[in-house]
Every structure is written in structure tokens, then in C-alpha cells.
Amino acid sequence: MPLPVQRTMNNKSPKAIAPSRTNSSIGYSSSKLAIMISKVKLFQTSVFAIVLASLLVACSTPPTRSTGYRSSGSGVAPSTYSSSIASFSAVSWQALPGWQEDDMALAWPAWLKSCEALRRRSGEINWRQVCSQTNGVSSSDSQAIRRYFENYFQAYEIRNSSGSETGLITGYYEPVMNGSQTRTGMYSVPLYAYPNAWKKSKPNPGPSRAELMSSGMLKGSEIAWVQDPVAAAFMQIQGSGKIRLEDGRVLRLGYAGTNDQPFKSFAQWLLDRKEITRSEATMQGISQWAKRNPERVNEMLNANPRFVFFKELPGNVEADLGPNGALGVPLTSERSIAIDLQAMPLGAPVFLATTKPLSSQPLQKLVMAQDTGKAIVGGVRADYYWGSGEAAGEMAGRMKQNGKMWLLLPR
């Protein structure tokens, strides 16, 4: 969900750059593109500004491949997997821009989490065999991890059903905000648990957001109270979040259901009324509009009839542990993505080549397809998980990039 400036979507593939290392590496991913307007409009958006961040550049020596390294013929499709909305062509590892430069040790924990779930699954893809080979790989040896993937996997370039090799890459995150489990003068905006009455007999569809808010039918279902109604709405869009309570505890909330109403973008509602410019049609731009127009916030939020309910997740919240994705394992900051389940198997390793938000600076790294969402549609289409908190929200809010993807499947 993008910030003040939007990036023009181009049709060119991201370019490889000098090697670089970074220091950082729900299941509901509902319309995570809360402020996403029609794809055509997004591709027409002009670049108003480019924010460039400096990177520490560290060269790495390409690994020496073991004798077990094999490469399938170029263009060959996988024999164990097919998709109705995407096509796959085998490529060499050299075809993946930034493959040699990525710090694989940062991706390894996310892959091990995928293996936890994939080992329990049966099907045409033999995940168990490749996952069993992880035991002998050092988690701190980036070169050894790279050789592991090169030896036991084949990379396939993903193309959309139209034949195009590029697609939209957006970002999402886990909101973190202060709050209380009881209403106070500061915390007066409720987050709701799924209504008990609906567990026995749910209306289909349920009342719209406006009807729910005005009827009082959710009274008694409050699970937490926060300060900002717009931030609460964005937590609904993300589908999960953390609430820092006044006594120091952290309450983790997960997706519990919806009222089955269609999602409608309140960013588009603001655009249609010329309340904001296209460059302001972002999470941060919408929040700024709300601060200028507090008397119209409910009118804006009611433009989206969809309403999301939460549940308290059990156990202690670890700072570095993300919410569970659709795969049923915790998401890893900057190493997990949400994908279209019709395009590729959940849990699979994917190499992503795109650019950082509002810049041409390459973002090329190994990620894991551990989540999905209704707004994530297409073969070359991903929602990149930036992590938890305000900084992650800033990056996710800015991200509407062009990108390419490669699916890694066991040989």
C-alpha cells in the first residue's frame, strides 16, 4: 500500500546490478491493496519523485558448483506441475539477475519454515526429499545454501497467460499500534471479534460496514480498542496486527472472518471526488486526508462495505516472528510473499526480481510463497511481506513495482 509518490509501471525487466547485501533478510491477505486502483490506471501513473536509499555494497565470489549440479534444457516445462494462468520455462541459474549476490543465509530460515509444512503434504511434487537434504546444510553458509538450491532444484521462468514475463509486485506488512483491552479516553476505536450469533447462523451477505457501525449489533464483541479509525481500517485490510497494551503486553490479532461484502477501495472513493490526487492515493496520503477532515472519516470508511473481524492468537508474541500465512507458518520479513494459488504451489521457493519502492534500485532475492490473498491475481504477481511496524508499513505503502519471478521446483 503505497506512500506519497507512486511509481510508473514499465514493461522492461529489472536490470541486474552490482552485488549487494542487506542486513534483513496472514493466512489472510484480503484486499491487501486497500488503495489499489485499477491496474490500467496504475500503469499510467507518472513518477513524481524518486527516493534513493544508499546501500553498502559487498562483493561475493560465485560458488563452485558441486558435481551434482544439473540444468534442464532451456524452455522445458516442469513435469510435476502446471497452471491454468501461468506457463513455466526452465532456465539456467545465470538467467536469474542477482542470484549470485543474494545472501542466502537470510532466506534459509524462511525455507525451513516452508519445509515444516511441506513435509506433511503429499502430491506430485516431492517436497519431502529436498527438505530432508536441508539437515546437512550450514544455516550460516550462504554459498552452501546456494549450492543446495542449485543441486536439488530447477528454476523456471514464470509467464502470465498472456505471455508477458512481468507483473505487479506490491507490498504488505503487519500493523503495530498502541491500544487497550478496555475502552479509555485515548483508545475509543473498537476492533471486533467475530460475532457469536453469526457462528450459529450467519447472514449471507452480512450487513455492510455502515450498517454494522450504526446498528449496535456488534456491541459486546470488542476485542481491543485503538486510537485511530483509519489505522484500524488498514489493520482490517492487512488481516492481522499487534496491539501494544498499556501494561507492556503485546496482543496479537489474526483474521477471524468477514461480513462477506465486496471490497471497495476508499482511495478510489477519494479520487472520484477529487479529494486527493493520484500521488496521494496511498496509505499515508489517506491518513493525512483523514487528519484534515476528521468529520468525514466515517463517510470515507463506509465507502468500503467489507468488514473484517479478528481473533486473539495464543502464545507469547516474539518480536521477530511474523503472523501465520496461508501455509500455516510464520511469515519472514522480506523473505515471504503472497501469491495466486492458481499460479504456483504454496510454500515453494521463488526468485523475485523487482525494484525497491519509488526507485530503480534492484530488489533481487529468494523468497518463499507462504501466503495468498484475494487481491493477488495472476501468474507474475506477488505481495511482498515487509515485516511488522511503522517502518515496514512505510515500505509496503510505497510499493507498486514491476517485476519478474522464477519458480524453483525439485528436480
Stockholm file with secondary structure:
# STOCKHOLM 1.0

chainA/1-411         MPLPVQRTMNNKSPKAIAPSRTNSSIGYSSSKLAIMISKVKLFQTSVFAIVLASLLVACSTPPTRSTGYRSSGSGVAPSTYSSSIASFSAVSWQALPGWQEDDMALAWPAWLKSCEALRRRSGEINWRQVCSQTNGVSSSDSQAIRRYFENYFQAYEIRNSSGSETGLITGYYEPVMNGSQTRTGMYSVPLYAYPNAWKKSKPNPGPSRAELMSSGMLKGSEIAWVQDPVAAAFMQIQGSGKIRLEDGRVLRLGYAGTNDQPFKSFAQWLLDRKEITRSEATMQGISQWAKRNPERVNEMLNANPRFVFFKELPGNVEADLGPNGALGVPLTSERSIAIDLQAMPLGAPVFLATTKPLSSQPLQKLVMAQDTGKAIVGGVRADYYWGSGEAAGEMAGRMKQNGKMWLLLPR
#=GR chainA/1-411 SS CCCSSCCCCCSSCCCCCSCCCCSCCCCCCTTCCTTCCCHHHHHHCCCCCCCCCCCCCCCCCCCCCCTTCCCCCTTCCCSSCCCSSEEEEEECGGGSTTTTTSCHHHHHHHHHHHHHHHTTCCSSSCHHHHHHGGGGSCTTCHHHHHHHHHHHEEEEEEEETTSCSCEEEEEEEECEEEEESSCCSSCCEEEEBCCHHHHHSCCSSCCCHHHHHHHCTTTTCEEEEESCHHHHHHHHHHTCEEEECTTSCEEEEEEEEECCCCCCCHHHHHHHTTSSCGGGCSHHHHHHHHHHCGGGHHHHHTTSCCCEEEEECCSCCCTTCCCBCTTSSBCCTTTEEEECTTTSCTTCEEEEEEECTTSCCEEEEEEEEEEECTTCCSSSCEEEEEEESHHHHHHHHHCEEEEEEEEEEEC
#=GC SS_cons         CCCSSCCCCCSSCCCCCSCCCCSCCCCCCTTCCTTCCCHHHHHHCCCCCCCCCCCCCCCCCCCCCCTTCCCCCTTCCCSSCCCSSEEEEEECGGGSTTTTTSCHHHHHHHHHHHHHHHTTCCSSSCHHHHHHGGGGSCTTCHHHHHHHHHHHEEEEEEEETTSCSCEEEEEEEECEEEEESSCCSSCCEEEEBCCHHHHHSCCSSCCCHHHHHHHCTTTTCEEEEESCHHHHHHHHHHTCEEEECTTSCEEEEEEEEECCCCCCCHHHHHHHTTSSCGGGCSHHHHHHHHHHCGGGHHHHHTTSCCCEEEEECCSCCCTTCCCBCTTSSBCCTTTEEEECTTTSCTTCEEEEEEECTTSCCEEEEEEEEEEECTTCCSSSCEEEEEEESHHHHHHHHHCEEEEEEEEEEEC
//
